[in-house]
């Protein structure tokens, strides 16, 4: 029994390390989606009364979370006393950079309108230079500013980036 349990637990751990994580921003259609393949999909949707809500789906259940919805239930007040101070350390820039390197960009499209014809014309003149550098950008005069961004990674890539940061930080070379 224990061998089967440990093998099953190991398979779940390996799956959680290699499962793809995708994040999509699309301001054309107002789709903002976080997908963890096979486990969960979370969408950010707009709501006229509560401003926004999260729609989540798993293979077995789904639901919605309204973070700005005010509950009518009275909340208990915390006892007055000495508050614990929590210190928060910002991660080092090198760690953030090593983790960002592990993110792959699937799709990127930027469409800009500044609202000023003069600024749009100035931006329009440098868009060929930006496109030659690999930045897909377009300047329009229609009053639309849009972004399409789709990024992809796996938790094991972040673990690799963290290990590489620690290895370089402590001077360990292989």
C-alpha positions in Angstrom: 0.0 0.0 0.0 2.7 2.5 1.0 4.7 1.9 -2.2 1.6 2.6 -4.4 0.9 5.7 -2.3 4.4 7.0 -2.6 4.5 6.3 -6.4 1.1 8.1 -6.8 2.4 11.0 -4.7 5.6 11.2 -6.8 3.6 11.2 -10.0 1.4 14.1 -8.7 4.5 16.0 -7.7 6.1 15.5 -11.2 2.9 16.5 -12.9 2.7 19.7 -10.8 6.3 20.6 -11.8 5.8 20.1 -15.5 2.2 21.3 -16.0 2.1 24.3 -18.4 0.9 27.7 -16.9 -0.5 30.2 -19.4 -1.5 33.8 -18.8 -3.4 35.7 -21.5 -4.2 39.4 -21.6 -6.4 40.6 -24.4 -7.8 44.1 -24.2 -9.6 43.8 -27.5 -12.0 41.3 -26.1 -11.5 42.0 -22.4 -10.2 38.5 -21.8 -7.8 38.0 -18.9 -7.2 34.3 -18.3 -4.9 32.2 -16.1 -4.7 28.6 -17.2 -3.0 25.7 -15.4 -3.6 22.9 -17.9 -5.7 20.1 -16.6 -6.2 21.7 -13.1 -7.8 25.1 -13.1 -8.7 28.1 -15.4 -9.4 31.5 -13.8 -10.9 34.3 -15.8 -11.3 38.0 -14.8 -14.6 39.3 -15.9 -16.2 42.7 -15.6 -19.4 43.2 -13.6 -21.7 46.3 -13.6 -22.4 46.2 -9.9 -19.2 44.7 -8.4 -16.7 46.1 -10.9 -15.1 42.7 -11.6 -15.2 39.0 -10.5 -13.3 35.8 -11.1 -14.8 32.9 -12.9 -12.9 29.7 -12.1 -13.3 26.3 -13.7 -11.8 22.9 -12.7 -12.5 19.5 -14.3 -15.1 18.7 -11.6 -16.5 22.0 -10.3 -16.7 25.7 -11.3 -17.8 28.9 -9.7 -17.4 32.6 -9.3 -15.7 34.8 -6.7 -16.7 38.4 -6.2 -13.8 40.0 -4.2 -15.5 43.4 -3.9 -18.9 42.1 -2.9 -19.9 43.4 0.6 -21.2 40.7 2.9 -24.1 41.6 5.1 -22.8 39.3 7.9 -21.3 41.2 10.8 -17.7 40.6 11.3 -16.1 40.1 14.7 -13.7 42.8 15.6 -10.2 41.8 16.5 -9.2 42.2 20.1 -7.2 45.3 20.7 -3.7 44.5 21.6 -0.2 44.8 20.5 0.2 44.3 16.7 2.9 42.1 15.4 5.2 43.8 13.1 5.9 41.9 9.9 8.9 42.7 7.9 8.8 42.2 4.2 12.0 41.9 2.3 12.0 42.7 -1.4 13.5 40.0 -3.5 16.7 40.9 -5.2 16.6 42.3 -8.7 18.8 39.5 -10.0 16.4 36.9 -8.6 13.4 38.6 -10.4 15.4 38.8 -13.6 16.4 35.1 -13.5 12.7 34.2 -12.9 11.5 36.4 -15.7 14.0 34.8 -18.1 12.1 31.6 -17.7 8.8 33.0 -19.1 8.2 32.5 -22.8 6.1 35.0 -24.8 3.7 33.2 -27.2 2.0 36.3 -28.6 2.5 40.0 -28.3 0.7 42.9 -30.1 0.6 46.5 -29.0 -1.7 49.1 -30.5 -1.3 52.7 -29.2 -3.3 55.9 -29.6 -2.1 58.8 -27.4 -5.2 61.0 -28.1 -3.0 63.6 -29.7 -2.4 63.7 -33.5 1.1 65.2 -33.0 2.3 62.5 -30.6 0.7 59.8 -32.7 2.6 61.1 -35.7 5.8 61.2 -33.8 5.3 57.6 -32.6 4.2 56.5 -36.1 7.6 57.6 -37.4 9.5 55.3 -35.1 7.3 52.2 -35.3 9.3 50.7 -38.2 12.4 50.9 -36.0 10.6 49.3 -33.1 9.3 46.5 -35.4 12.8 45.8 -36.7 13.9 45.4 -33.1 11.1 42.7 -32.7 8.5 44.8 -30.9 5.1 44.3 -32.7 3.6 47.8 -32.3 1.1 49.8 -34.3 0.0 53.4 -33.9 -3.6 54.2 -34.8 -5.6 57.4 -34.9 -8.9 55.7 -33.9 -8.7 56.2 -30.2 -8.0 52.6 -29.4 -5.2 51.4 -27.2 -5.0 47.7 -27.0 -2.6 44.9 -25.9 -2.6 41.2 -26.6 -0.1 39.3 -24.5 0.2 35.5 -24.0 2.9 34.2 -21.8 3.8 30.6 -20.9 6.0 28.8 -18.4 6.2 25.7 -16.2 6.9 25.6 -12.5 10.1 23.5 -13.1 11.4 26.4 -15.2 11.0 28.8 -12.2 12.7 26.2 -10.0 15.6 26.1 -12.5 15.8 29.9 -12.5 15.8 30.0 -8.7 18.6 27.3 -8.5 20.6 29.2 -11.1 20.2 32.4 -9.1 21.4 30.7 -5.9 24.3 29.0 -7.8 25.5 32.3 -9.2 24.8 34.2 -6.0 27.0 31.9 -4.0 29.7 31.4 -6.6 29.1 27.7 -7.2 30.1 26.7 -10.7 29.9 23.3 -12.4 
